[in-house]
Amino acid sequence: MTNQAKIDWTAWNAERREFRDRDSQGFDADCEALEKHIKTLRDVAPKDSAGWMNSRCIVLIERLRRDLYQARVFAGTMKPGDTEPQD
């Protein structure tokens, strides 16, 4: 098990702060921005010595993907049962 104190969260926290502070640009633009944010989070997520993403990062990224999918279904841009776009 890796020591969590040694993982550098700087890039992860900076990306989350930058996305949180952005202004809304409309539903479609916000969805695209969230997709980009999710991909960036995957790239900057802290990894252990074996190269695996931290489990808290995995949970958050999957929650964001699910929420994006649910928002698109609610807005009618996707139908329930349509496959989510895979990264």
C-alpha positions as CSV (number, residue, x, y, z in Angstrom):
1,M,0.0,0.0,0.0
2,T,1.4,3.4,-0.9
3,N,1.7,6.3,1.5
4,Q,-1.0,8.8,0.7
5,A,0.9,11.7,2.2
6,K,3.6,11.4,-0.5
7,I,1.2,11.7,-3.4
8,D,1.3,15.1,-5.1
9,W,-2.3,16.5,-5.5
10,T,-1.2,19.9,-6.8
11,A,-2.2,19.5,-10.4
12,W,-5.4,17.6,-9.5
13,N,-6.5,20.4,-7.1
14,A,-5.5,23.1,-9.6
15,E,-7.6,21.6,-12.4
16,R,-10.6,21.1,-10.1
17,R,-10.3,24.7,-8.9
18,E,-10.1,26.1,-12.4
19,F,-13.2,24.2,-13.6
20,R,-15.1,25.2,-10.5
21,D,-14.4,28.9,-11.1
22,R,-15.4,29.0,-14.7
23,D,-18.6,30.7,-15.8
24,S,-21.4,28.8,-17.5
25,Q,-21.5,29.0,-21.3
26,G,-24.8,27.2,-21.9
27,F,-25.7,23.5,-21.6
28,D,-23.9,22.2,-24.7
29,A,-20.7,24.1,-24.0
30,D,-20.8,23.1,-20.4
31,C,-21.1,19.5,-21.3
32,E,-18.2,19.7,-23.7
33,A,-16.2,21.5,-21.0
34,L,-17.0,18.8,-18.5
35,E,-15.9,16.1,-20.9
36,K,-12.6,17.9,-21.4
37,H,-12.3,18.4,-17.6
38,I,-12.8,14.6,-17.1
39,K,-10.1,13.8,-19.6
40,T,-7.7,16.3,-18.0
41,L,-8.5,14.8,-14.5
42,R,-7.5,11.4,-15.9
43,D,-4.2,12.8,-17.1
44,V,-3.3,14.7,-13.9
45,A,-4.7,12.2,-11.3
46,P,-2.2,11.2,-8.7
47,K,-0.8,7.7,-9.4
48,D,0.9,5.2,-7.1
49,S,4.3,3.6,-7.8
50,A,2.7,1.0,-10.1
51,G,1.1,3.7,-12.2
52,W,-2.5,3.1,-11.0
53,M,-4.8,6.1,-10.4
54,N,-5.7,6.9,-6.8
55,S,-9.0,5.3,-5.9
56,R,-10.6,8.6,-4.8
57,C,-9.8,10.0,-8.2
58,I,-11.4,7.0,-9.9
59,V,-14.6,7.4,-7.9
60,L,-14.8,11.1,-8.6
61,I,-14.2,10.7,-12.3
62,E,-16.8,7.9,-12.6
63,R,-19.3,10.1,-10.7
64,L,-18.7,13.0,-13.0
65,R,-19.2,10.7,-16.1
66,R,-22.4,9.3,-14.6
67,D,-23.7,12.8,-13.8
68,L,-22.9,14.1,-17.3
69,Y,-24.7,11.1,-18.8
70,Q,-27.8,11.7,-16.6
71,A,-27.9,15.4,-17.4
72,R,-27.8,14.6,-21.2
73,V,-30.6,12.1,-20.8
74,F,-32.7,14.6,-18.8
75,A,-32.1,17.3,-21.4
76,G,-33.1,14.9,-24.2
77,T,-29.8,14.9,-26.0
78,M,-29.3,11.2,-25.2
79,K,-31.8,8.4,-24.7
80,P,-31.8,6.1,-21.7
81,G,-29.8,3.1,-22.7
82,D,-27.6,4.9,-25.2
83,T,-24.0,4.1,-24.4
84,E,-21.9,6.7,-22.7
85,P,-19.0,8.0,-24.7
86,Q,-15.8,6.1,-23.7
87,D,-12.5,7.9,-23.3
